[in-house]
């Protein structure tokens, strides 16, 4: 979860990604799907995340974006290169917004989206 690493200034985040996220010239967006995934994993005990995640994002100047019904349809209709529904939603949103996904997952490269290695 690149956004958690960035918020925590965790050295696991690739330096290029950290610099790009910190650059005020870049709009940093976090999908509601990412927040949902973090909370699902945290509730299941599979991930540690701050209880005040939304407040932390706001303090960091990070905008959260909802996913739309169109995003849901587009994510479902993507080729089956990747099975994770959260990542498929990110791909659909990145396509709609012409945005770059920050991720370590090379499976996302099979889609026509920009990926910045996390």
VEXSEFI-207066 format. One record per atom (N, C-alpha, C): residue number from 1; residue in three letters; atom name; y, z, x. Coordinates in Angstrom, 3 decimals. Layout:
BEGIN
<NUM,'ALA','CA',<Y,Z,X>>
...
***
This chain:
BEGIN
<1,'UNK','N',<-1.171,0.000,0.821>>
<1,'UNK','CA',<0.000,0.000,0.000>>
<1,'UNK','C',<1.249,0.000,0.876>>
<2,'UNK','N',<1.752,-1.177,1.133>>
<2,'UNK','CA',<2.876,-1.346,2.049>>
<2,'UNK','C',<4.096,-0.532,1.646>>
<3,'UNK','N',<4.369,-0.449,0.361>>
<3,'UNK','CA',<5.568,0.274,-0.072>>
<3,'UNK','C',<5.456,1.764,0.258>>
<4,'UNK','N',<4.272,2.332,0.155>>
<4,'UNK','CA',<4.092,3.739,0.505>>
<4,'UNK','C',<4.282,3.950,1.996>>
<5,'UNK','N',<3.761,3.039,2.791>>
<5,'UNK','CA',<3.940,3.139,4.242>>
<5,'UNK','C',<5.420,3.035,4.599>>
<6,'UNK','N',<6.132,2.118,3.942>>
<6,'UNK','CA',<7.542,1.927,4.253>>
<6,'UNK','C',<8.345,3.168,3.867>>
<7,'UNK','N',<8.092,3.699,2.679>>
<7,'UNK','CA',<8.816,4.902,2.242>>
<7,'UNK','C',<8.577,6.075,3.184>>
<8,'UNK','N',<7.365,6.179,3.721>>
<8,'UNK','CA',<6.990,7.290,4.596>>
<8,'UNK','C',<7.282,7.006,6.068>>
<9,'UNK','N',<7.853,5.830,6.366>>
<9,'UNK','CA',<8.091,5.416,7.752>>
<9,'UNK','C',<6.798,5.515,8.559>>
<10,'UNK','N',<5.712,5.078,7.947>>
<10,'UNK','CA',<4.372,5.140,8.529>>
<10,'UNK','C',<4.181,3.977,9.503>>
<11,'UNK','N',<3.701,4.287,10.658>>
<11,'UNK','CA',<3.534,3.276,11.716>>
<11,'UNK','C',<2.409,2.283,11.418>>
<12,'UNK','N',<1.629,2.506,10.358>>
<12,'UNK','CA',<0.609,1.526,9.976>>
<12,'UNK','C',<1.240,0.239,9.448>>
<13,'UNK','N',<2.494,0.322,8.968>>
<13,'UNK','CA',<3.180,-0.868,8.482>>
<13,'UNK','C',<3.602,-1.713,9.671>>
<14,'UNK','N',<3.240,-2.989,9.632>>
<14,'UNK','CA',<3.583,-3.908,10.723>>
<14,'UNK','C',<5.093,-3.897,10.955>>
<15,'UNK','N',<5.496,-3.972,12.213>>
<15,'UNK','CA',<6.921,-3.867,12.544>>
<15,'UNK','C',<7.737,-4.988,11.894>>
<16,'UNK','N',<7.169,-6.188,11.808>>
<16,'UNK','CA',<7.885,-7.291,11.164>>
<16,'UNK','C',<8.142,-7.024,9.692>>
<17,'UNK','N',<7.163,-6.452,9.032>>
<17,'UNK','CA',<7.327,-6.109,7.615>>
<17,'UNK','C',<8.356,-4.997,7.466>>
<18,'UNK','N',<8.288,-3.997,8.318>>
<18,'UNK','CA',<9.241,-2.885,8.246>>
<18,'UNK','C',<10.668,-3.379,8.447>>
<19,'UNK','N',<10.856,-4.268,9.412>>
<19,'UNK','CA',<12.200,-4.814,9.662>>
<19,'UNK','C',<12.686,-5.639,8.479>>
<20,'UNK','N',<11.817,-6.422,7.911>>
<20,'UNK','CA',<12.193,-7.251,6.770>>
<20,'UNK','C',<12.549,-6.400,5.556>>
<21,'UNK','N',<11.771,-5.351,5.306>>
<21,'UNK','CA',<12.040,-4.468,4.175>>
<21,'UNK','C',<13.337,-3.690,4.368>>
<22,'UNK','N',<13.659,-3.366,5.596>>
<22,'UNK','CA',<14.879,-2.606,5.886>>
<22,'UNK','C',<16.122,-3.481,5.951>>
<23,'UNK','N',<15.956,-4.782,6.039>>
<23,'UNK','CA',<17.092,-5.700,6.168>>
<23,'UNK','C',<17.877,-5.761,4.860>>
<24,'UNK','N',<19.149,-5.359,4.867>>
<24,'UNK','CA',<19.932,-5.363,3.627>>
<24,'UNK','C',<20.142,-6.758,3.050>>
<25,'UNK','N',<19.874,-7.787,3.821>>
<25,'UNK','CA',<20.006,-9.158,3.315>>
<25,'UNK','C',<18.847,-9.531,2.388>>
<26,'UNK','N',<17.779,-8.744,2.429>>
<26,'UNK','CA',<16.603,-9.024,1.603>>
<26,'UNK','C',<16.585,-8.129,0.370>>
<27,'UNK','N',<16.248,-8.719,-0.760>>
<27,'UNK','CA',<16.013,-7.936,-1.976>>
<27,'UNK','C',<14.582,-7.428,-1.918>>
<28,'UNK','N',<14.409,-6.132,-2.008>>
<28,'UNK','CA',<13.077,-5.544,-1.995>>
<28,'UNK','C',<12.721,-5.184,-3.436>>
<29,'UNK','N',<11.640,-5.774,-3.906>>
<29,'UNK','CA',<11.185,-5.578,-5.274>>
<29,'UNK','C',<9.787,-4.987,-5.252>>
<30,'UNK','N',<9.522,-4.074,-6.163>>
<30,'UNK','CA',<8.176,-3.524,-6.311>>
<30,'UNK','C',<7.767,-3.753,-7.759>>
<31,'UNK','N',<6.631,-4.369,-7.919>>
<31,'UNK','CA',<6.117,-4.664,-9.247>>
<31,'UNK','C',<5.644,-3.401,-9.961>>
<32,'UNK','N',<5.842,-3.393,-11.262>>
<32,'UNK','CA',<5.266,-2.324,-12.084>>
<32,'UNK','C',<3.750,-2.293,-11.902>>
<33,'UNK','N',<3.155,-3.434,-11.597>>
<33,'UNK','CA',<1.707,-3.482,-11.351>>
<33,'UNK','C',<1.347,-2.665,-10.108>>
<34,'UNK','N',<2.187,-2.697,-9.094>>
<34,'UNK','CA',<1.940,-1.908,-7.888>>
<34,'UNK','C',<2.043,-0.424,-8.195>>
<35,'UNK','N',<3.059,-0.055,-8.959>>
<35,'UNK','CA',<3.224,1.346,-9.333>>
<35,'UNK','C',<2.030,1.804,-10.168>>
<36,'UNK','N',<1.606,0.969,-11.079>>
<36,'UNK','CA',<0.444,1.285,-11.908>>
<36,'UNK','C',<-0.793,1.494,-11.024>>
<37,'UNK','N',<-1.023,0.569,-10.084>>
<37,'UNK','CA',<-2.186,0.681,-9.199>>
<37,'UNK','C',<-2.125,1.967,-8.374>>
<38,'UNK','N',<-0.963,2.280,-7.839>>
<38,'UNK','CA',<-0.807,3.517,-7.059>>
<38,'UNK','C',<-1.150,4.724,-7.914>>
<39,'UNK','N',<-0.633,4.764,-9.136>>
<39,'UNK','CA',<-0.859,5.918,-10.009>>
<39,'UNK','C',<-2.319,6.022,-10.454>>
<40,'UNK','N',<-2.956,4.892,-10.711>>
<40,'UNK','CA',<-4.380,4.899,-11.073>>
<40,'UNK','C',<-5.202,5.458,-9.917>>
<41,'UNK','N',<-4.931,4.994,-8.713>>
<41,'UNK','CA',<-5.679,5.461,-7.540>>
<41,'UNK','C',<-5.371,6.921,-7.230>>
<42,'UNK','N',<-4.103,7.318,-7.409>>
<42,'UNK','CA',<-3.748,8.719,-7.161>>
<42,'UNK','C',<-4.456,9.629,-8.161>>
<43,'UNK','N',<-4.463,9.236,-9.428>>
<43,'UNK','CA',<-5.122,10.032,-10.467>>
<43,'UNK','C',<-6.621,10.165,-10.222>>
<44,'UNK','N',<-7.216,9.137,-9.622>>
<44,'UNK','CA',<-8.650,9.155,-9.327>>
<44,'UNK','C',<-8.964,9.864,-8.014>>
<45,'UNK','N',<-7.922,10.323,-7.303>>
<45,'UNK','CA',<-8.128,11.016,-6.037>>
<45,'UNK','C',<-8.421,10.090,-4.878>>
<46,'UNK','N',<-8.134,8.798,-5.036>>
<46,'UNK','CA',<-8.428,7.820,-3.984>>
<46,'UNK','C',<-7.207,7.453,-3.143>>
<47,'UNK','N',<-6.060,8.060,-3.463>>
<47,'UNK','CA',<-4.828,7.716,-2.750>>
<47,'UNK','C',<-3.859,8.879,-2.850>>
<48,'UNK','N',<-3.201,9.164,-1.741>>
<48,'UNK','CA',<-2.130,10.153,-1.782>>
<48,'UNK','C',<-0.815,9.407,-1.902>>
<49,'UNK','N',<-0.030,9.807,-2.890>>
<49,'UNK','CA',<1.274,9.189,-3.123>>
<49,'UNK','C',<2.208,10.273,-3.624>>
<50,'UNK','N',<3.479,10.094,-3.354>>
<50,'UNK','CA',<4.424,11.122,-3.812>>
<50,'UNK','C',<4.496,11.194,-5.338>>
<51,'UNK','N',<4.579,12.419,-5.835>>
<51,'UNK','CA',<4.718,12.630,-7.277>>
<51,'UNK','C',<6.005,11.990,-7.792>>
<52,'UNK','N',<7.022,11.960,-6.964>>
<52,'UNK','CA',<8.326,11.436,-7.349>>
<52,'UNK','C',<8.525,10.000,-6.851>>
<53,'UNK','N',<7.475,9.197,-6.954>>
<53,'UNK','CA',<7.504,7.829,-6.430>>
<53,'UNK','C',<8.674,7.019,-6.987>>
<54,'UNK','N',<8.880,7.060,-8.284>>
<54,'UNK','CA',<9.968,6.266,-8.870>>
<54,'UNK','C',<11.329,6.709,-8.339>>
<55,'UNK','N',<11.512,8.005,-8.196>>
<55,'UNK','CA',<12.764,8.515,-7.645>>
<55,'UNK','C',<12.925,8.095,-6.186>>
<56,'UNK','N',<11.833,8.129,-5.426>>
<56,'UNK','CA',<11.884,7.696,-4.024>>
<56,'UNK','C',<12.281,6.223,-3.924>>
<57,'UNK','N',<11.725,5.400,-4.804>>
<57,'UNK','CA',<12.079,3.979,-4.796>>
<57,'UNK','C',<13.553,3.790,-5.114>>
<58,'UNK','N',<14.049,4.517,-6.100>>
<58,'UNK','CA',<15.462,4.425,-6.471>>
<58,'UNK','C',<16.348,4.850,-5.312>>
<59,'UNK','N',<16.003,5.971,-4.673>>
<59,'UNK','CA',<16.801,6.452,-3.533>>
<59,'UNK','C',<16.812,5.435,-2.391>>
<60,'UNK','N',<15.712,4.705,-2.234>>
<60,'UNK','CA',<15.616,3.713,-1.159>>
<60,'UNK','C',<16.269,2.380,-1.545>>
<61,'UNK','N',<16.776,2.292,-2.772>>
<61,'UNK','CA',<17.423,1.063,-3.214>>
<61,'UNK','C',<16.443,-0.042,-3.561>>
<62,'UNK','N',<15.221,0.339,-3.876>>
<62,'UNK','CA',<14.189,-0.638,-4.205>>
<62,'UNK','C',<14.150,-0.824,-5.708>>
<63,'UNK','N',<14.234,-2.077,-6.114>>
<63,'UNK','CA',<14.205,-2.407,-7.535>>
<63,'UNK','C',<12.761,-2.571,-8.000>>
<64,'UNK','N',<12.461,-2.016,-9.152>>
<64,'UNK','CA',<11.145,-2.235,-9.748>>
<64,'UNK','C',<11.271,-3.342,-10.786>>
<65,'UNK','N',<10.234,-4.149,-10.858>>
<65,'UNK','CA',<10.254,-5.250,-11.821>>
<65,'UNK','C',<9.061,-5.132,-12.763>>
<66,'UNK','N',<9.312,-5.369,-14.040>>
<66,'UNK','CA',<8.204,-5.336,-15.001>>
<66,'UNK','C',<7.364,-6.588,-14.873>>
<67,'UNK','N',<6.158,-6.540,-15.422>>
<67,'UNK','CA',<5.413,-7.782,-15.542>>
<67,'UNK','C',<5.493,-8.226,-16.984>>
<68,'UNK','N',<5.527,-9.525,-17.158>>
<68,'UNK','CA',<5.723,-10.109,-18.478>>
<68,'UNK','C',<4.402,-10.632,-19.035>>
<69,'UNK','N',<4.432,-10.988,-20.315>>
<69,'UNK','CA',<3.255,-11.605,-20.933>>
<69,'UNK','C',<2.927,-12.915,-20.230>>
<70,'UNK','N',<3.957,-13.649,-19.833>>
<70,'UNK','CA',<3.729,-14.890,-19.089>>
<70,'UNK','C',<3.051,-14.607,-17.755>>
<71,'UNK','N',<3.486,-13.539,-17.068>>
<71,'UNK','CA',<2.828,-13.150,-15.813>>
<71,'UNK','C',<1.354,-12.844,-16.064>>
<72,'UNK','N',<1.059,-12.167,-17.175>>
<72,'UNK','CA',<-0.331,-11.820,-17.500>>
<72,'UNK','C',<-1.176,-13.074,-17.699>>
<73,'UNK','N',<-0.636,-14.031,-18.433>>
<73,'UNK','CA',<-1.359,-15.289,-18.655>>
<73,'UNK','C',<-1.548,-16.018,-17.330>>
<74,'UNK','N',<-0.478,-16.109,-16.549>>
<74,'UNK','CA',<-0.557,-16.827,-15.267>>
<74,'UNK','C',<-1.545,-16.151,-14.311>>
<75,'UNK','N',<-1.540,-14.823,-14.261>>
<75,'UNK','CA',<-2.471,-14.102,-13.384>>
<75,'UNK','C',<-3.915,-14.358,-13.803>>
<76,'UNK','N',<-4.160,-14.357,-15.097>>
<76,'UNK','CA',<-5.519,-14.580,-15.598>>
<76,'UNK','C',<-6.000,-15.999,-15.332>>
<77,'UNK','N',<-5.079,-16.934,-15.276>>
<77,'UNK','CA',<-5.443,-18.345,-15.087>>
<77,'UNK','C',<-5.474,-18.782,-13.629>>
<78,'UNK','N',<-5.180,-17.884,-12.716>>
<78,'UNK','CA',<-5.245,-18.235,-11.295>>
<78,'UNK','C',<-6.681,-18.560,-10.895>>
<79,'UNK','N',<-6.853,-19.425,-9.895>>
<79,'UNK','CA',<-8.201,-19.637,-9.359>>
<79,'UNK','C',<-8.778,-18.303,-8.882>>
<80,'UNK','N',<-10.067,-18.177,-8.920>>
<80,'UNK','CA',<-10.744,-16.914,-8.624>>
<80,'UNK','C',<-10.885,-16.633,-7.126>>
<81,'UNK','N',<-9.851,-16.944,-6.348>>
<81,'UNK','CA',<-9.888,-16.637,-4.912>>
<81,'UNK','C',<-9.913,-15.128,-4.683>>
<82,'UNK','N',<-9.347,-14.402,-5.608>>
<82,'UNK','CA',<-9.205,-12.960,-5.468>>
<82,'UNK','C',<-9.536,-12.318,-6.812>>
<83,'UNK','N',<-10.349,-11.289,-6.807>>
<83,'UNK','CA',<-10.812,-10.663,-8.053>>
<83,'UNK','C',<-9.938,-9.484,-8.502>>
<84,'UNK','N',<-9.147,-8.900,-7.612>>
<84,'UNK','CA',<-8.363,-7.715,-7.938>>
<84,'UNK','C',<-7.243,-8.066,-8.921>>
<85,'UNK','N',<-7.262,-7.480,-10.127>>
<85,'UNK','CA',<-6.257,-7.844,-11.126>>
<85,'UNK','C',<-4.843,-7.456,-10.722>>
<86,'UNK','N',<-4.681,-6.388,-9.956>>
<86,'UNK','CA',<-3.351,-5.993,-9.513>>
<86,'UNK','C',<-2.785,-7.038,-8.549>>
<87,'UNK','N',<-3.594,-7.467,-7.588>>
<87,'UNK','CA',<-3.140,-8.480,-6.635>>
<87,'UNK','C',<-2.891,-9.820,-7.320>>
<88,'UNK','N',<-3.702,-10.145,-8.304>>
<88,'UNK','CA',<-3.492,-11.398,-9.044>>
<88,'UNK','C',<-2.161,-11.353,-9.796>>
<89,'UNK','N',<-1.794,-10.178,-10.310>>
<89,'UNK','CA',<-0.498,-10.034,-10.969>>
<89,'UNK','C',<0.631,-10.231,-9.965>>
<90,'UNK','N',<0.470,-9.682,-8.764>>
<90,'UNK','CA',<1.498,-9.864,-7.739>>
<90,'UNK','C',<1.668,-11.333,-7.384>>
<91,'UNK','N',<0.564,-12.051,-7.322>>
<91,'UNK','CA',<0.633,-13.487,-7.047>>
<91,'UNK','C',<1.393,-14.199,-8.158>>
<92,'UNK','N',<1.075,-13.900,-9.402>>
<92,'UNK','CA',<1.760,-14.543,-10.531>>
<92,'UNK','C',<3.258,-14.244,-10.492>>
<93,'UNK','N',<3.607,-13.004,-10.200>>
<93,'UNK','CA',<5.020,-12.649,-10.143>>
<93,'UNK','C',<5.713,-13.290,-8.953>>
<94,'UNK','N',<5.046,-13.324,-7.815>>
<94,'UNK','CA',<5.646,-13.957,-6.637>>
<94,'UNK','C',<5.913,-15.435,-6.893>>
<95,'UNK','N',<5.000,-16.081,-7.578>>
<95,'UNK','CA',<5.210,-17.496,-7.922>>
<95,'UNK','C',<6.413,-17.647,-8.851>>
<96,'UNK','N',<6.499,-16.807,-9.865>>
<96,'UNK','CA',<7.603,-16.904,-10.828>>
<96,'UNK','C',<8.944,-16.634,-10.164>>
<97,'UNK','N',<8.990,-15.660,-9.264>>
<97,'UNK','CA',<10.240,-15.240,-8.643>>
<97,'UNK','C',<10.517,-15.914,-7.306>>
<98,'UNK','N',<9.578,-16.749,-6.848>>
<98,'UNK','CA',<9.663,-17.337,-5.510>>
<98,'UNK','C',<9.875,-16.236,-4.467>>
<99,'UNK','N',<9.028,-15.220,-4.561>>
<99,'UNK','CA',<9.126,-14.042,-3.706>>
<99,'UNK','C',<7.995,-14.024,-2.685>>
<100,'UNK','N',<8.157,-13.193,-1.694>>
<100,'UNK','CA',<7.158,-12.993,-0.655>>
<100,'UNK','C',<6.405,-11.697,-0.944>>
<101,'UNK','N',<5.092,-11.744,-0.805>>
<101,'UNK','CA',<4.260,-10.550,-0.981>>
<101,'UNK','C',<4.044,-9.910,0.389>>
<102,'UNK','N',<4.256,-8.612,0.471>>
<102,'UNK','CA',<3.980,-7.868,1.703>>
<102,'UNK','C',<2.603,-7.243,1.532>>
<103,'UNK','N',<1.638,-7.743,2.308>>
<103,'UNK','CA',<0.254,-7.290,2.150>>
<103,'UNK','C',<-0.545,-7.586,3.407>>
<104,'UNK','N',<-1.571,-6.787,3.625>>
<104,'UNK','CA',<-2.517,-7.056,4.714>>
<104,'UNK','C',<-3.662,-7.955,4.268>>
<105,'UNK','N',<-3.726,-8.257,2.987>>
<105,'UNK','CA',<-4.880,-8.957,2.424>>
<105,'UNK','C',<-4.796,-10.467,2.646>>
<106,'UNK','N',<-5.580,-11.015,3.577>>
<106,'UNK','CA',<-5.536,-12.451,3.840>>
<106,'UNK','C',<-6.084,-13.303,2.690>>
<107,'UNK','N',<-6.801,-12.687,1.751>>
<107,'UNK','CA',<-7.302,-13.452,0.602>>
<107,'UNK','C',<-6.154,-14.015,-0.232>>
<108,'UNK','N',<-4.995,-13.401,-0.151>>
<108,'UNK','CA',<-3.831,-13.897,-0.895>>
<108,'UNK','C',<-3.329,-15.225,-0.347>>
<109,'UNK','N',<-3.690,-15.533,0.878>>
<109,'UNK','CA',<-3.255,-16.786,1.493>>
<109,'UNK','C',<-3.855,-18.007,0.808>>
<110,'UNK','N',<-4.892,-17.822,0.019>>
<110,'UNK','CA',<-5.515,-18.937,-0.696>>
<110,'UNK','C',<-4.635,-19.424,-1.837>>
<111,'UNK','N',<-3.638,-18.620,-2.214>>
<111,'UNK','CA',<-2.710,-19.002,-3.266>>
<111,'UNK','C',<-1.442,-19.581,-2.628>>
<112,'UNK','N',<-0.699,-20.301,-3.400>>
<112,'UNK','CA',<0.531,-20.929,-2.905>>
<112,'UNK','C',<1.698,-19.936,-2.975>>
<113,'UNK','N',<1.600,-18.838,-2.206>>
<113,'UNK','CA',<2.663,-17.847,-2.136>>
<113,'UNK','C',<2.882,-17.477,-0.674>>
<114,'UNK','N',<4.074,-16.992,-0.386>>
<114,'UNK','CA',<4.374,-16.500,0.949>>
<114,'UNK','C',<3.872,-15.078,1.067>>
<115,'UNK','N',<3.229,-14.773,2.187>>
<115,'UNK','CA',<2.732,-13.417,2.449>>
<115,'UNK','C',<3.239,-12.974,3.799>>
<116,'UNK','N',<3.875,-11.802,3.819>>
<116,'UNK','CA',<4.301,-11.192,5.054>>
<116,'UNK','C',<3.265,-10.130,5.393>>
<117,'UNK','N',<2.595,-10.261,6.543>>
<117,'UNK','CA',<1.560,-9.273,6.892>>
<117,'UNK','C',<2.120,-7.859,6.975>>
<118,'UNK','N',<1.448,-6.971,6.285>>
<118,'UNK','CA',<1.870,-5.564,6.298>>
<118,'UNK','C',<1.209,-4.845,7.455>>
***
